[in-house]
Amino acid sequence: METVLPDFDAAYWQARYVAGRDGWDTREVTPPLRAYFDQMAVSRQPRILIPGAGRAYEAEYLHHLGFRQVFVVDVAPEALAALAARVPDFPAAHLLQADFFKLSNAPPYDLIVEQTFFCALNPTLRPAYAQQCGRLLVPGGTLMGLLFDTDFGPVQEPPFGGSKEEYRSYFAPYFDFRHFATATNSLRPRQDRELFICLKKK
């Protein structure tokens, strides 16, 4: 009989943070994302969403670069509190303790940043994730980030792995693929195990 996994809720993630079971936390923005952020034009001030942001080192980095329309969403209050403590001038109104799948698309975002949120979801939600990303973006908006291209085996809790071919099927209905290949500058433990993606909303 196939195991039915839960939708990992706020209580689950809060408990993992409190227990220190946060192996996904790199304590810094990862090199592929940092390289992408460094070439972005601050003058445009795009609206940026980081779903399942965790402690949100990406938001911290973008904020210090001068981006002022960065929004982070997470269900666990500890995650958002960590960012607020590190970056006291980060706008409190941009810290969204909410369910990503219930976010409104008004106003829409120019960029969604994916960093270990997709792998934290119940895999049955992956098609809905791709659809919601498309819904939340402006026409021509970008979904950029990293996906694990590896098999973690028959695990019963996050992270969940997968393959490039599987992922392509989820995003193809909503996005054009600009970049969808193995990251060349991953952190050492993740080298050759993650995809860098840059997708444009159709």
Secondary structure, 3 states (H helix, E strand, C coil): CCCCCCCCCHHHHHHHHHHCCCCCCCCCCCHHHHHHHHCCCHHHCCCEEEECCCCCHHHHHHHHHCCCCEEEEECCHHHHHHHHHHCCCCCHHHEEECCHHHCCCCCCEEEEEEECCHHHCCHHHHHHHHHHHHHHEEEEEEEEEEEECCCCCCCCCCCCCCCHHHHHHHHCCCEEEEEEEECCCCCHHHCCCEEEEEEEEC
